[in-house]
């Protein structure tokens, strides 16, 4: 049985570690984790007992939403 075309051609999702997320968002660790707890920032993915990362697409979506929300303030 062949996998669906989407599954076989889809590139693996890029995962970003905390320093990359901090650089992309200009937020620091405390703010990122507080946002996760408040539900205003994407949740991380646990890679191992001591390692987490964020999906690049989740961060990009979050950034787009923030830009959209801020666009009406000018």
Secondary structure as GFF3:
##gff-version 3
##sequence-region A 1 74
A	DSSP	alpha_helix	5	9	.	.	.	ID=ss1
A	DSSP	beta_strand	15	16	.	.	.	ID=ss2
A	DSSP	alpha_helix	18	25	.	.	.	ID=ss3
A	DSSP	alpha_helix	29	38	.	.	.	ID=ss4
A	DSSP	beta_strand	45	48	.	.	.	ID=ss5
A	DSSP	beta_strand	51	55	.	.	.	ID=ss6
A	DSSP	alpha_helix	56	71	.	.	.	ID=ss7
###
